[in-house]
Amino acid sequence: QVQLVESGGGLVQPGGSLKLSCATSGFIFSIYTMGWYRQAPGKQRELVASIARSGHTNYADSVKGRFTISRDDAKKTLYLQMNSLKPEDTAVYYCNRNSQLPAFPWGQGTQVTVSS
């Protein structure tokens, strides 16, 4: 069965950095555009970055220039390097495919808290 396991979150001061990882199994990782999503308290889940099988990337305006998405198809793992973090980046971060197909079952996510 499909498994998405996010890790790497934590508490960081404004301006700090974190690198998130998403280990996947149960599907052919390399054929999908993958995305990082986040959900802040009281808000809907939003897509913050995606990466196609070609390596082409897209970012939400709110994170452009600060976040970098990458993938390792051999390891079936998705990454999100987050720099210059802001308090408004505080959320639970999830990975999933970014497709017209239904999302895979969501993992537990990883909490990112940006606070001084």
Secondary structure, 3 states (H helix, E strand, C coil): CCEEEEECCEEECCCCCEEEEEEEECCCHHHCCEEEEEECCCCCCEEEEEECCCCCEEECCCCCCCEEEEEECCCCEEEEEECCCCHHHCEEEEEEECCCCCCCCCCCCEEEEECC
